[in-house]
Amino acid sequence: MKSSSLLLFILIVISSCGPEHNQEGLDAYFEGSISTYNRKLTDVIVADIFTPPVASRIYAYANIAAYEGIRFEDASKQSLGGQLNDLNKLSEPEANKAYYYPLTSLVAFTDVAKSLVFDLERIDNIQQELLKEVQEIGIDKETYENSVSLGKKLGKEILARASKDGYLKRTALPRFSISDTTGRWKPTPPDYMEAIEPHWRTIKPFVLDSAGQFDPGLPTSFDAEKDSKFYEEASEVYETVNNLDSTKLEIAKFWDCNPNISTTNGHVMYFQQQISPYGGHWVHITAQILEEKNSSLLESATALSKVSVAIADAFISCWDQKYKSNLTRPETFINEHIDPDWAPILQTPAFPEHTSGHSVASSAAATILTSIFGDNYAFVDATEVPYGLPVRSYQSFNQAAEEAAISRLYGGIHYRPAIDLGVKQGRAIGSFVLERLTLE
């Protein structure tokens, strides 16, 4: 063989072999990656200013995809296909083919996520960086291609469910009409925004049988008379805010998490960048605990999928009651009947009052986390540090959820029944998710 031909042959052999498969390097790279990628997703959700219900849907679908991609590491792990409402049987690995499931998991996660956000280019860049770094570390070519292909198949199948869950149809439904009926919700200062997601109850739940399955009951009947129960509840909000100590003020601000806070400067209105509420905060708590415990990728994806599904169903359930009862916010009632100059600590969210979304979603998430990590798992919540707030410490997930719930009274945006009934509602939803889902 001539020297030039021999050189060409050697180059072809080298290029076809690709980099050496570096199992140890790959495993180290993917350690804690599901938590990391949920934070990357949060950055996009915050920048896109998604509403709380929409953010919960994004987390749920992305984490379902991550779980489905990694579950094959353990033959005892059951698919969510066939367990979640209208999620059909999902693809599985082909026999006699090699896969690296952590890669499958994150490809599925990012493929689903980029189809649900506005800034899909940013998620696509995150995925491309992932694929580039994996190849640089060293992965068998066939294993790489099989893993990516399976991740994309799973993502496509999960997005098929998302395309039929009612999300796209909700925008074609009639706009929410402001009622002149006494005691009904109306837009609040400073910008008097339209009602957020008035048709969210039409979204198909992941686990619940229906949006109204765990209806918490109606709020106290509206009554502006000073000797009425409703006036008493409004007065409690008024007095609580007027007499806040530093601890309660800190609690109110810590659990604010409202991405829809607006600031008006002249004729320009802009939104304050904060973590998307309830869903994002509890996803981050979960991610933090998983990292502290050095949980495996499979353990992490299992926990995050359960938590995110419970939160998503909590929003559907909560929004069902919100727009049924359509109750006025404390700010409106107090300004009209007690003190025209009063303002709450927190900006009032642009949707009806009953029940409290913080109470429902936090209690649902805490119920799931307690089932995984135990009743008295003490932790320090550092979720809000990037947003300029200090850490807070808790002796259990339920304690944190209860504080999140009562923070809405301290902030001046909920009456007590919305908080108390919301906690019960969230716990019922979390328990039902645990009862229905069998992952192992």
Number of C-alpha atoms within 10 A of each C-alpha: 6 6 8 8 10 11 11 11 11 11 11 11 10 11 9 10 10 13 15 13 16 15 14 10 13 20 13 10 15 17 16 21 20 26 23 16 21 22 16 14 24 23 17 20 27 20 17 16 22 20 17 24 24 20 24 27 24 24 29 25 25 30 31 28 32 34 32 30 33 25 23 21 14 10 8 10 17 17 23 20 17 12 17 19 16 17 17 16 13 16 16 14 16 10 6 6 10 15 22 22 26 27 25 29 34 29 28 34 31 29 25 29 28 22 19 20 19 16 15 16 12 16 23 16 13 17 20 14 12 18 16 11 13 18 19 13 16 18 20 18 16 12 17 21 16 19 26 21 17 23 31 22 20 26 30 18 19 24 21 14 17 22 11 13 18 17 16 11 13 17 13 8 10 9 13 13 10 13 11 9 7 11 18 17 25 21 19 19 14 12 13 12 15 16 20 17 19 23 22 22 24 18 23 21 24 22 21 21 11 18 22 15 13 21 18 23 15 17 20 17 13 16 14 19 11 12 9 13 15 18 20 16 16 23 18 18 23 24 12 16 21 15 11 15 11 9 8 19 17 18 18 24 18 21 22 24 22 23 22 24 20 17 13 11 8 6 5 7 11 11 14 15 18 23 26 27 25 28 34 26 20 25 25 23 21 22 25 20 20 22 17 11 9 13 16 16 25 23 15 25 28 22 23 31 23 23 28 29 26 34 34 27 31 35 29 28 30 29 28 26 25 24 22 13 19 23 24 21 26 25 25 23 19 21 13 13 13 17 13 12 9 15 21 18 19 18 19 27 20 21 23 26 27 31 34 32 32 31 30 34 37 32 32 35 33 28 27 26 25 15 13 14 15 13 16 13 15 16 17 14 20 16 21 20 12 10 12 9 13 13 12 16 12 16 13 19 26 23 17 20 27 18 20 26 28 24 26 28 25 28 26 26 25 28 27 22 18 27 26 18 20 29 29 17 26 33 25 20 28 28 16 18 23 17 10 12 15 12 15 11
